[in-house]
Amino acid sequence: HTHAASAHPHSATTPPSAMSAFVMSSAAARVAPSAVVVASKRSAFNGASVARVAAPKAPKAASKVSTTVRAGSGFTLETSNMIENGRAIKLMTEKECAVGVAFYPDFAYNAEGGMATGTITNVNVDGKVAINFDCTMVSIPAIDGSTSDVLGLPLPPLFKAEIIPQSMIGFIEKSTGKVEIEVDADVILSAKPLYTSASVRVPLTLTTETSWGATRSARGKRLDSEGRCVLVAVARVPPVSDIAVSAAMMLPSDVLVALQARFEFVV
């Protein structure tokens, strides 16, 4: 499942040649008539809906899972009176997010309570506000049975995936509400006390636009007047030395993240 607003829909084949960074405006992608909806859920945020869709069988074309966040209309965030160099900024994650790995069904993920604190480092870089987050001030809820489920069923009691960011830098485009954040994170899988994996480095770009991978794609939503947005990312993770992790995650494979989020500029 997804979320940072709610998410997914149709199938896609190859990304368009000219793909902008991220952020979708307000438009919601339409599910093709022939697509088959596997699961769906209503979101409390702007009435957004999330649906996982699998493409119908095609000759020999590789199928692609697409996650689209459909929320209310976009809105350009007025930042002129809120932003200045050195000003603190907070990024908070909310309910109804989603995480996807390989061809497994998406995990419905409740990331409420997640928070990252950073600083505005430049207020005008080609019309963009540069932001840098302090990774010692980042809290991300673990993906486990208390925060996530698959097709309505909670994850196994012992399973846990912890996300530990090592760097988070990005920008907010003042004229459009577009957001892009480059994240380098370590992921540690465990089934304690039986097993704990070595950390797996996952570099990804959270965006409010569209993110493409080999087998998945996702569409986000730009900032609105309340500082809310949908951040999505699809990252390709190569095989790792831990054979159990590579097998469980079907590496190499695409990893998808969709987060309902809210920015707050600290006065």
Phi, psi and chi 1 to 4 in degrees:
 res  aa     phi    psi   chi1   chi2   chi3   chi4
   1 HIS       - -163.7  155.5  -54.0      -      -
   2 THR  -137.0 -165.0   71.5      -      -      -
   3 HIS   149.5  142.9  -67.4   73.0      -      -
   4 ALA  -159.2   25.4      -      -      -      -
   5 ALA   171.9  -48.0      -      -      -      -
   6 SER   150.0  169.0   74.4      -      -      -
   7 ALA  -175.3  172.0      -      -      -      -
   8 HIS    78.1  151.2   13.4  -38.1      -      -
   9 PRO  -154.2 -121.4  -27.6   24.0      -      -
  10 HIS   -65.3 -164.2   58.6  -67.9      -      -
  11 SER  -114.4  149.3 -146.8      -      -      -
  12 ALA  -138.2  163.4      -      -      -      -
  13 THR  -107.9  -79.3   49.7      -      -      -
  14 THR  -119.9  144.5   55.4      -      -      -
  15 PRO   -66.0  148.5   22.9  -30.0      -      -
  16 PRO   -62.2  152.4   17.0  -25.9      -      -
  17 SER   -62.1  -37.1   54.2      -      -      -
  18 ALA  -109.0   97.7      -      -      -      -
  19 MET  -109.6  120.9  176.7   60.6   59.8      -
  20 SER   -72.7  164.4   56.8      -      -      -
  21 ALA   -48.5  -81.0      -      -      -      -
  22 PHE  -153.9 -176.8  -44.9   87.6      -      -
  23 VAL    86.9  127.1 -174.1      -      -      -
  24 MET  -108.1  154.9 -159.3   67.9 -120.0      -
  25 SER   -74.5 -122.8 -163.4      -      -      -
  26 SER  -104.4  -13.9   60.1      -      -      -
  27 ALA   -64.2  141.9      -      -      -      -
  28 ALA  -106.6  139.2      -      -      -      -
  29 ALA   -70.4  147.4      -      -      -      -
  30 ARG   -96.9  144.1  -66.3 -169.9  177.8   88.1
  31 VAL   -84.4  128.7  177.0      -      -      -
  32 ALA   -61.0  144.5      -      -      -      -
  33 PRO   -54.5  -33.6  -25.6   34.9      -      -
  34 SER   -85.3   -5.6   57.0      -      -      -
  35 ALA   -70.5  153.4      -      -      -      -
  36 VAL  -112.6  119.2  179.5      -      -      -
  37 VAL   -79.7  125.3  175.7      -      -      -
  38 VAL   -93.0  -39.8  177.7      -      -      -
  39 ALA  -157.2  152.1      -      -      -      -
  40 SER  -150.4  160.4   64.7      -      -      -
  41 LYS  -152.9  147.0 -150.4  175.4 -139.3 -176.5
  42 ARG   -89.7  144.8  -67.7  -63.5  -64.1  174.5
  43 SER  -107.0  149.0  161.9      -      -      -
  44 ALA   -81.1  -10.3      -      -      -      -
  45 PHE   -93.8  110.9  176.2   42.3      -      -
  46 ASN    55.2   24.6  -77.1  -15.5      -      -
  47 GLY    64.4   22.1      -      -      -      -
  48 ALA   -68.4  151.6      -      -      -      -
  49 SER  -125.7  150.7   63.9      -      -      -
  50 VAL  -122.5  132.5  175.9      -      -      -
  51 ALA  -143.3  131.8      -      -      -      -
  52 ARG   -93.3  128.5  177.8  177.9  178.8   74.6
  53 VAL  -128.4  137.3  178.1      -      -      -
  54 ALA  -108.9  138.1      -      -      -      -
  55 ALA   -73.2  147.3      -      -      -      -
  56 PRO   -64.9  158.4   24.4  -35.0      -      -
  57 LYS   -60.4  132.8  -70.1 -175.0  179.2  178.3
  58 ALA  -122.6  157.5      -      -      -      -
  59 PRO   -33.6  -90.4  -31.0   31.7      -      -
  60 LYS  -126.7   14.5  -88.2 -167.4  172.4 -177.2
  61 ALA   -74.9  137.9      -      -      -      -
  62 ALA   -71.2  131.8      -      -      -      -
  63 SER   -75.8  152.8   63.8      -      -      -
  64 LYS  -136.0  130.3 -167.0  176.3 -122.8 -170.6
  65 VAL   -90.4  128.9  176.8      -      -      -
  66 SER  -115.5  132.5  175.8      -      -      -
  67 THR  -112.0  121.7  -64.0      -      -      -
  68 THR  -123.4  129.2  -58.3      -      -      -
  69 VAL   -92.2  120.0  174.5      -      -      -
  70 ARG  -111.6  109.9  -65.1  179.7  -70.3 -178.0
  71 ALA  -129.6 -169.8      -      -      -      -
  72 GLY   -67.6  177.0      -      -      -      -
  73 SER   -62.2  147.6   59.0      -      -      -
  74 GLY   -73.0  166.9      -      -      -      -
  75 PHE  -153.1  134.0 -174.9   93.0      -      -
  76 THR   -74.4  121.8  -60.3      -      -      -
  77 LEU   -73.2  125.2 -177.9   66.2      -      -
  78 GLU   -80.5  110.9  -67.1  -63.8  -25.5      -
  79 THR  -113.2   -4.6   57.8      -      -      -
  80 SER   -56.2  -36.5   57.7      -      -      -
  81 ASN   -96.6   -1.4  -63.4  -38.2      -      -
  82 MET  -109.0  -17.3  -63.6 -169.8  -65.2      -
  83 ILE  -113.1  133.6  -68.2  178.8      -      -
  84 GLU  -157.2  157.3   61.8 -176.9   48.3      -
  85 ASN   -55.8  138.0  -74.9  -18.4      -      -
  86 GLY    84.6   -9.3      -      -      -      -
  87 ARG   -69.0  139.1  177.3   69.6   59.9   83.9
  88 ALA   -77.7  150.9      -      -      -      -
  89 ILE  -137.8  141.8 -174.5  172.0      -      -
  90 LYS  -119.0  142.3  -72.4 -176.5  179.6  179.8
  91 LEU  -121.0  118.3  170.7   60.9      -      -
  92 MET  -117.5  136.5  -68.3  157.1  -76.3      -
  93 THR   -98.2  152.6   51.2      -      -      -
  94 GLU  -123.8 -168.9  -55.7 -175.9  -25.8      -
  95 LYS   -71.4  173.1  -64.2  178.8 -179.3  179.5
  96 GLU    54.1   57.5  -60.3 -144.8   -5.0      -
  97 CYS  -104.7 -177.2  -58.3      -      -      -
  98 ALA  -152.3  150.8      -      -      -      -
  99 VAL  -135.1  135.3  175.6      -      -      -
 100 GLY  -130.1  143.2      -      -      -      -
 101 VAL  -133.3  128.3  178.3      -      -      -
 102 ALA    50.4 -130.6      -      -      -      -
 103 PHE  -104.4   11.7  -65.9  100.5      -      -
 104 TYR   -68.2  155.4  -68.2  114.8      -      -
 105 PRO   -61.4  149.1  -23.0   34.3      -      -
 106 ASP   -63.0  146.4  -71.3   -6.6      -      -
 107 PHE   -86.6  129.1  -63.7  176.1      -      -
 108 ALA   -77.2  124.5      -      -      -      -
 109 TYR  -127.1  123.9  171.7   44.6      -      -
 110 ASN   -95.8  102.2  178.9   -1.1      -      -
 111 ALA   -99.0   18.0      -      -      -      -
 112 GLU   -58.0  134.9 -173.8  176.1   29.9      -
 113 GLY    99.5  -12.4      -      -      -      -
 114 GLY   -69.3  143.3      -      -      -      -
 115 MET  -152.8  143.1 -180.0 -176.7  -65.9      -
 116 ALA  -132.4  134.7      -      -      -      -
 117 THR  -114.7  132.7  -58.2      -      -      -
 118 GLY  -143.3 -167.5      -      -      -      -
 119 THR  -133.4  143.6  -55.4      -      -      -
 120 ILE   -80.2  119.5  -64.8  169.3      -      -
 121 THR  -100.2  -17.7   57.4      -      -      -
 122 ASN  -160.2  134.5 -163.0  -42.7      -      -
 123 VAL   -96.4   -5.3  -64.1      -      -      -
 124 ASN  -153.8   83.4 -169.2   16.5      -      -
 125 VAL  -111.3   94.2 -177.8      -      -      -
 126 ASP    54.3   43.1  -64.0  -32.3      -      -
 127 GLY    81.4   10.1      -      -      -      -
 128 LYS  -116.9  150.5  -60.5  172.3 -177.2  175.8
 129 VAL  -100.4  119.0  175.0      -      -      -
 130 ALA   -83.2  134.9      -      -      -      -
 131 ILE  -130.5  145.2   50.8  179.5      -      -
 132 ASN  -136.2  121.5 -170.6   -7.8      -      -
 133 PHE   -96.4  142.0  -68.7   93.9      -      -
 134 ASP   -85.2  111.0  179.6   -3.9      -      -
 135 CYS   -68.3  -13.7  -70.6      -      -      -
 136 THR   -79.3   -9.3   65.1      -      -      -
 137 MET  -115.0   30.8  -59.9  -69.6  -71.9      -
 138 VAL  -113.5  130.5  175.2      -      -      -
 139 SER  -127.0  119.4  173.0      -      -      -
 140 ILE  -123.5  121.2  -58.6  175.7      -      -
 141 PRO   -57.3  136.1  -24.6   35.8      -      -
 142 ALA   -66.6  152.2      -      -      -      -
 143 ILE   -89.0  107.6  -61.8  170.7      -      -
 144 ASP  -153.5 -169.6   57.5   22.7      -      -
 145 GLY   -64.1  -21.2      -      -      -      -
 146 SER   -87.0  -17.9   66.6      -      -      -
 147 THR  -117.6  -13.9   62.1      -      -      -
 148 SER  -137.6  154.4  -49.7      -      -      -
 149 ASP  -148.2  162.3   65.5   73.0      -      -
 150 VAL  -123.5  120.0  178.9      -      -      -
 151 LEU    52.3   37.4  -59.9  178.9      -      -
 152 GLY    87.7   -6.7      -      -      -      -
 153 LEU  -104.4  133.4  -60.3  174.5      -      -
 154 PRO   -66.5  155.2   23.2  -33.8      -      -
 155 LEU   -67.4  157.1  -62.3 -178.9      -      -
 156 PRO   -52.0  142.7  -27.3   36.3      -      -
 157 PRO   -52.8  -37.6  -25.5   35.0      -      -
 158 LEU   -86.7  -16.0  -61.5  179.7      -      -
 159 PHE   -73.4  138.7  175.4   83.1      -      -
 160 LYS  -151.8  137.4  176.7 -177.9  -75.9 -172.1
 161 ALA  -121.9  119.4      -      -      -      -
 162 GLU  -105.3  135.5  -61.9  172.8  -89.1      -
 163 ILE  -111.4  122.0  -57.6   98.3      -      -
 164 ILE  -123.3   98.6  -52.9  169.7      -      -
 165 PRO   -64.2  140.9  -21.0   34.5      -      -
 166 GLN  -106.5  -26.0  -59.6  -57.8  -46.1      -
 167 SER  -157.8  145.9   67.8      -      -      -
 168 MET  -147.8  105.9  -69.5  178.2   62.7      -
 169 ILE  -134.2  149.4   57.3  174.7      -      -
 170 GLY  -173.7 -154.8      -      -      -      -
 171 PHE  -153.9  159.4   68.0   80.4      -      -
 172 ILE  -120.3  126.8  -62.2  172.1      -      -
 173 GLU   -87.0  115.2 -166.0  168.5   74.2      -
 174 LYS   -63.9  -35.9  -69.2 -171.3  -75.6 -173.8
 175 SER   -80.6  -16.9   63.3      -      -      -
 176 THR  -123.9  -19.4   64.8      -      -      -
 177 GLY    83.2    9.4      -      -      -      -
 178 LYS   -73.0  139.6  172.2 -178.2  177.0  179.5
 179 VAL  -128.6  141.3  179.4      -      -      -
 180 GLU  -143.7  127.4 -165.8  169.4  -63.5      -
 181 ILE  -132.1  120.2  -56.7  173.0      -      -
 182 GLU   -83.9  123.2  -61.7  -72.6  -17.7      -
 183 VAL  -122.6  132.9 -179.9      -      -      -
 184 ASP  -115.7  116.2 -135.0    6.5      -      -
 185 ALA  -133.4  149.4      -      -      -      -
 186 ASP   -99.2  135.2  -73.1  -24.4      -      -
 187 VAL  -115.2  129.2  177.5      -      -      -
 188 ILE  -119.2  121.0  -60.9  175.8      -      -
 189 LEU   -97.9  143.1  -54.7  178.7      -      -
 190 SER  -151.5  156.6   64.2      -      -      -
 191 ALA  -136.5   68.2      -      -      -      -
 192 LYS   -67.6  145.4  -65.5 -179.9  178.8  179.8
 193 PRO   -91.1   13.1   35.2  -35.6      -      -
 194 LEU   -78.7  -35.8  -53.3  175.8      -      -
 195 TYR  -156.8  139.7  169.8   79.1      -      -
 196 THR  -138.5  125.7  -61.4      -      -      -
 197 SER   -81.5  164.2   74.6      -      -      -
 198 ALA   -71.4  158.4      -      -      -      -
 199 SER   -69.8  143.6   61.8      -      -      -
 200 VAL  -112.4  119.3  177.7      -      -      -
 201 ARG   -78.6  125.9 -179.4   57.5   60.0   89.3
 202 VAL  -125.5  103.2  179.6      -      -      -
 203 PRO   -87.1  134.2   27.7  -27.7      -      -
 204 LEU  -151.5  164.0   50.8   82.8      -      -
 205 THR  -119.2  111.2  -58.0      -      -      -
 206 LEU   -79.1  130.9  -71.4  168.5      -      -
 207 THR  -142.9  161.0 -179.3      -      -      -
 208 THR   -96.6    2.9   48.3      -      -      -
 209 GLU  -100.5 -129.5  -64.9 -100.4  -51.8      -
 210 THR  -117.9  136.4  -60.9      -      -      -
 211 SER  -118.6  132.8 -176.1      -      -      -
 212 TRP  -116.9  143.3  -66.5   85.8      -      -
 213 GLY  -132.4 -173.0      -      -      -      -
 214 ALA   -69.9  -35.6      -      -      -      -
 215 THR  -125.7   -2.5   58.0      -      -      -
 216 ARG  -139.2  158.5  -72.8  176.7  175.4  -88.8
 217 SER  -147.8  157.2   66.5      -      -      -
 218 ALA  -147.3  147.3      -      -      -      -
 219 ARG  -123.2  131.5 -178.1 -175.9  -59.3  176.6
 220 GLY  -103.1 -159.5      -      -      -      -
 221 LYS  -144.8  135.8  175.7 -177.2  173.7  -71.9
 222 ARG   -69.5  166.5  -65.0  176.7  179.0 -179.1
 223 LEU   -57.9  142.3  -77.4  166.8      -      -
 224 ASP  -108.7 -172.7   66.1   13.9      -      -
 225 SER   -66.2  -16.6   58.0      -      -      -
 226 GLU   -98.9    5.0  -63.4 -179.5  -24.7      -
 227 GLY    83.4   10.0      -      -      -      -
 228 ARG   -88.6  150.5  -64.3  179.2 -173.9  -85.8
 229 CYS  -159.9  174.2   64.8      -      -      -
 230 VAL  -119.2  120.4  174.4      -      -      -
 231 LEU  -105.2  128.9  -65.4  169.4      -      -
 232 VAL  -127.9  157.6  -60.4      -      -      -
 233 ALA  -157.4  140.3      -      -      -      -
 234 VAL  -124.7  123.7  176.5      -      -      -
 235 ALA  -127.6  143.4      -      -      -      -
 236 ARG   -92.0  121.8 -169.8   70.3  173.2  173.9
 237 VAL  -107.5  121.8 -179.5      -      -      -
 238 PRO   -77.3  168.7   31.0  -36.9      -      -
 239 PRO   -59.9  149.3  -23.6   34.8      -      -
 240 VAL  -119.0  169.5  -64.6      -      -      -
 241 SER   -68.0  -26.0   57.0      -      -      -
 242 ASP   -76.1  105.4 -169.1  -42.7      -      -
 243 ILE   -60.2  -38.6  -61.7  175.3      -      -
 244 ALA   -63.4  -41.4      -      -      -      -
 245 VAL   -67.9  -44.0  171.6      -      -      -
 246 SER   -59.8  -40.0  -75.3      -      -      -
 247 ALA   -71.1  -44.4      -      -      -      -
 248 ALA   -66.0  -35.6      -      -      -      -
 249 MET   -95.5    3.8  -64.9  179.6   66.1      -
 250 MET    53.9   41.3  -59.4 -177.1 -168.9      -
 251 LEU   -71.0  143.2  -58.3 -178.8      -      -
 252 PRO   -73.7  143.4   30.4  -36.4      -      -
 253 SER  -158.6  166.9   64.9      -      -      -
 254 ASP   -85.5  139.7  -75.9  -10.4      -      -
 255 VAL  -115.4  131.9  171.8      -      -      -
 256 LEU  -115.7  140.5  174.2  144.9      -      -
 257 VAL  -132.6  133.5  178.5      -      -      -
 258 ALA  -134.9  119.8      -      -      -      -
 259 LEU  -125.7  129.2  -58.5  171.8      -      -
 260 GLN   -81.9  125.8  -71.4 -158.6   78.8      -
 261 ALA  -138.4  164.6      -      -      -      -
 262 ARG  -141.9  131.0  179.3  166.7   59.1   87.7
 263 PHE   -95.6  143.8  -79.2   89.1      -      -
 264 GLU  -135.5  127.2 -176.1  176.8  -69.7      -
 265 PHE   -94.4  118.9  -61.5   89.4      -      -
 266 VAL   -81.4  126.1 -177.1      -      -      -
 267 VAL   -77.7      -  178.3      -      -      -
